[in-house]
Structure formats: C-alpha cells, structure tokens
Amino acid sequence: MDLSDLHIFRTVARTGGIIRAAEHLHRVPSNVTTRIKTLEADLGAVLFLREGRRLRLSAAGKILLDYADRLLTLADEARASVQDGPPRGTLRLGSMESTAAARLPGPLSSFHQACPQVVLELHTGDPRRLLEQVLSAELDAALVAEPVSDPRLATLTAFEEELVLVAAAGHPLMRSARDAARKTMLAFHHGCPHRQRLESWFADGGVVPDRVVELGSYHAILGCAMAGMGVALMPRSVLNTYTERARLSVHELSARLRNSRTLLVWRKDTPLANVKAFAGSLRDKKAGA
C-alpha cells in the first residue's frame, strides 16, 4: 500500500465512481480500476460495494478513508516541512457566500500578488458543511461565522461583522420582534449562525414566527424583504453591496446579538505554508482598513 494508491482510493470515494475519478486524476478508467483491485487484494478487504455504475464505500472502505485522509495530510505536511521557498501548489479555501461577496475581493487580490505560484480554489457553502470539509481534509481552510469549538481546529479572527435587521422600506422602527409587521423569518437553512441569531431575536421578544421562508442566497433574501414578506438578518457589509438598498429599512440589534466574528479555520495538523500566507493577506487588509 503506497500513497498513490491511497490518493486514487480517496478520489474514487469522494467522486463516487471510477470514470469521474479517472477524469479528476487524468488517468484512464482501467488504470484506476486496476489500482483499486490491487489495493483490495493487498488489504484482503472489499473497499467498495458496486451499485450499477456507482460505487459505495463498504464498512472497511469507510475505515480506510479516515486513515487515508490522515496519512495523505501527514505526507503533505512532511513535504511542505522540508521544502524551502515561497508557498506553492493549491490552496483549497471555503467561504460563506456573504464573506466571499463582501469581504474577500481585497484579500484575494493581495494573496494572488504575494503568492503567484499558488492556485486558489474557492468553494462557498454553509458554515456547518465547510467545517466538515476542513475536518475531512477536502478543504485546507475556511471562513465561517463563530462559534467554532472543535479542538482539532485552529482559528484566526478574519473579520468583525455588524449584524442588522432588514425589512421593507417604510417599516416602523423595530426595537423587538413584537414590532415586526410580518412575523416571518427570511433566512438560510438550519445550521446557519445568522439564522440562529434571528431565532434568538424572535425568542427575546417572546414571539414565535408565523412562518420561516428558507432561501438560498442573500440576494433572494433581500428581494423578499424588499417585497415585505418578512424580516431578515445579515452582515451590514453584505447590505452595503446591494444596489436596491434604498428600498429597504435597516434596524439595529441589541448589543448581545449585534456583533459577530468571521473566523479563518484550519486543521492543526494541516500543512501551514499556504494557509499562513493567506492569513497574512487577511492581516494586511485589516491593518490597512
């Protein structure tokens, strides 16, 4: 069993099939199939269950995948530790949609100028999924809203956010949820920390929302708020990028709910050269802000 076999195995597991894995690895499918069969023979275990054209991990495969993630991460760390010179290779960065839209253009530009040899892959998603991807080594680092408590993760404060309530233009001042004309939440799905704060705002006012409208983007949320469908909560930095802001009313939150930090997180055992370089770009933008 060598590292290249583990890399092929992990790619098949992540993509769910030989053909997709072969495309990702730039190999012919027959070569990938042979390497998987050789690995299974070497271990004396079936790693995949065949379901038509799709492969599903067996119980043994799930165990090996965890070891493969750790072994490949350690190999990358060892390689990076003995190499001199500037950061290189690929930085797989995850980010919440709001951060990617409102906060990242400046730091990404600085990072590309400082580290031209690094290829940056940016993946957006909800914080819960991004943390899972960092822990499974699918991402090198991610930008997520607090809180983050997993002891396997290192963190750095990237941005300080002010959260605000948003409703249709002309909405009366909202000091609590009792003042909301429509007791409807406009929010992302469960697990979104900003949704959790909006739920806390309703609870503080002793109000149970009549309805929750789940939406997939801030532009959709803002459009629904503008139409008077309900109340939304978001970073002011996102609101400042919205061209139709004049058609919205903005309401401040209590001190307990108003402030939020966006954290850069990475595994403590992850090779740090590229992550450190990106963290440096974040610090430079904060210092110059």
C-alpha positions, 0 to 999 in steps of 0.5 A: 500500500503506497500513497498513490494508491491511497490518493486514487482510493480517496478520489474514487470515494469522494467522486463516487465512481471510477470514470469521474475519478479517472477524469479528476486524476487524468488517468484512464478508467482501467488504470484506476480500476486496476489500482483499486483491485490491487489495493483490495487484494493487498488489504484482503478487504472489499473497499467498495460495494458496486451499485450499477455504475456507482460505487459505495464505500463498504464498512472497511472502505469507510475505515480506510478513508479516515486513515487515508485522509490522515496519512495523505495530510501527514505526507503533505505536511512532511513535504511542505516541512522540508521544502524551502521557498515561497508557498506553492501548489493549491490552496483549497479555501471555503467561504460563506457566500456573504464573506466571499461577496463582501469581504474577500475581493481585497484579500484575494487580490493581495494573496494572488500578488504575494503568492503567484505560484499558488492556485486558489480554489474557492468553494462557498457553502454553509458554515456547518458543511465547510467545517466538515470539509476542513475536518475531512481534509477536502478543504485546507481552510475556511471562513465561517461565522463563530462559534467554532469549538472543535479542538482539532481546529485552529482559528484566526479572527478574519473579520468583525461583522455588524449584524442588522435587521432588514425589512421593507422600506417604510417599516416602523422602527423595530426595537423587538420582534413584537414590532415586526409587521410580518412575523416571518423569518427570511433566512438560510437553512438550519445550521446557519449562525445568522439564522440562529441569531434571528431565532434568538431575536424572535425568542427575546421578544417572546414571539414565535414566527408565523412562518420561516421562508428558507432561501438560498442566497442573500440576494433572494433574501433581500428581494423578499424583504424588499417585497415585505414578506418578512424580516431578515438578518445579515452582515451590514457589509453584505447590505452595503453591496446591494444596489436596491438598498434604498428600498429597504429599512435597516434596524439595529440589534441589541448589543448581545446579538449585534456583533459577530466574528468571521473566523479563518479555520484550519486543521492543526495538523494541516500543512501551514505554508499556504494557509499562513500566507493567506492569513497574512493577506487577511492581516494586511487588509485589516491593518490597512482598513 
